[in-house]
Amino acid sequence: MVRYKKSEERRKQILFAAFKALSDYGFETVTLQIIADNAQLSKGVVHYYFDNKEAILVELLEWLTLKIYLKERAATQEQDTALGKLESFLNSVFISPEENRSFYRVYLDFLARANRVLAYREINQRFYDNCASISTEIVLLGQQERIFAEHLSPESTAPIIRAIIDGCLIQWLMSDRDELHAVFKKSCYDAIIHLLMK
């Protein structure tokens, strides 16, 4: 049991290192050696846990997207009302300029390759399905509370909510201005409320 735990900790150490390396250098530049250096491990140790760079990156995307979904899900479970859940959801997405920048730099690199790499596409689809389940729950509750438009289909509205979130965060990232992070968060909230109430 202790060996298994140590093995899992070492794998996470490598995944954290890969995330930092991707955020700092970009997908094309990152090598197995850079990941090993960031993890402060030998390349041989990294090879012991992962066959190649691609295996690390696939597991990284899976681990990262699941971690984010679970955090967003937990945030919404702390609230009882639709508006409370929506606000907590957005607070868990718009974490900080530093964390959002690191994540979206890495995530956009993965998305750029998703058309050609089936594993990335499948992982991303699971992530979006999970995110849609959160938004669907919020929309349904808001309709039960009679604050969101009754004609909206929760299932078809949920992906639009994620599109607004990702769109706002990508626009903020492209602005390269940390001080606008809160402005984009407020704009995101307003756009989603407008969608849900009209």
Secondary structure, DSSP 8 states (H G I E B T S, - for coil): -HHHHHHHHHHHHHHHHHHHHHHHH-TTT--HHHHHHHHTS-HHHHHHH-SSHHHHHHHHHHHHHHHHHHHHHHHHHT-SSHHHHHHHHHHHHS--HHHHHHHHHHHHHHHHHTTT-HHHHHHHHHHHHHHHHHHHHHHHHHHHTT-S-TT--HHHHHHHHHHHHHHHHHHHHHHT-GGGHHHHHHHHHHHHHHHHH-
